[in-house]
Amino acid sequence: MLLVVDIGNTNLVLGVYRENELVRHWRLATRVDQTGDEYGILIANLFHMADIHLEKISGVIIASVVPPVQSAIVRALRRYLDIPPLIVGPGLKTSMPIRYDNPREVGADRIVNGVAAYDLVGDAVVVVDFGTATTFDLIGPDGDYLGGAIAPGLGLSMNALFEKTAKLPRIELVRPKKVVGRDTVASMQSGLFWGYVGLVDGLIGRIVTESDFDSVKVVATGGLARLIASESGKIEIIDEFLTLNGLRLLYERNI
């Protein structure tokens, strides 16, 4: 069995694969102050509750954008599973040429998503990942990573609106029934939701036009993918486990 670990700025996502089947997954809050032992005990307890024996795990792969948490997780895995994990980064075989000016600048999660999306559609694809930041990545028809765009995530935008204004309240993020709100909360929800739908569709449209490819699929992942995709005119496929599947694929290419 394979353990895949996606360490993001907001969430830490774990998945356990038996061959190509994702048998269990967990989404936890990313905490930079937790020690390796704390993460090790947490992982051991999750496995115990899921009736998964630690000794059944034969491999681990990690993608991380939070170096302190990555270090703690690596210590936990070495101590509690006695497994040195593969780390997504320079030196790992991806079979995806990186056409960035400086390939080392590309986040591990963006590479993983690109690998998974290209494996899914087998053609040019835009990957939209709704995380702390929303990333847009273009993969060419031959599987090359061509670059993309990064925008503030919807959660960040919502928090900034509350924290940087004197009178606007903290709100729940929902799809408003109307664009024109009749009170402050409805107006904020409209601006955030419909404004973000416009941002997403606008960026996707410009990326596709600039790519000049005959056909470009659009795949979305991340916690808010379904909410935004419900009104997006550009998103075609939603895959909440895209990053985990990408990690599995990269592990298979490197063993």
Secondary structure as GFF3:
##gff-version 3
##sequence-region A 1 255
A	DSSP	beta_strand	2	7	.	.	.	ID=ss1
A	DSSP	beta_strand	11	18	.	.	.	ID=ss2
A	DSSP	beta_strand	21	29	.	.	.	ID=ss3
A	DSSP	alpha_helix	36	49	.	.	.	ID=ss4
A	DSSP	three_ten_helix	54	56	.	.	.	ID=ss5
A	DSSP	beta_strand	59	64	.	.	.	ID=ss6
A	DSSP	alpha_helix	67	80	.	.	.	ID=ss7
A	DSSP	beta_strand	86	87	.	.	.	ID=ss8
A	DSSP	three_ten_helix	103	105	.	.	.	ID=ss9
A	DSSP	alpha_helix	108	121	.	.	.	ID=ss10
A	DSSP	beta_strand	125	130	.	.	.	ID=ss11
A	DSSP	beta_strand	133	139	.	.	.	ID=ss12
A	DSSP	beta_strand	145	152	.	.	.	ID=ss13
A	DSSP	alpha_helix	154	163	.	.	.	ID=ss14
A	DSSP	alpha_helix	184	211	.	.	.	ID=ss15
A	DSSP	beta_strand	217	222	.	.	.	ID=ss16
A	DSSP	alpha_helix	225	229	.	.	.	ID=ss17
A	DSSP	beta_strand	237	238	.	.	.	ID=ss18
A	DSSP	alpha_helix	242	252	.	.	.	ID=ss19
###
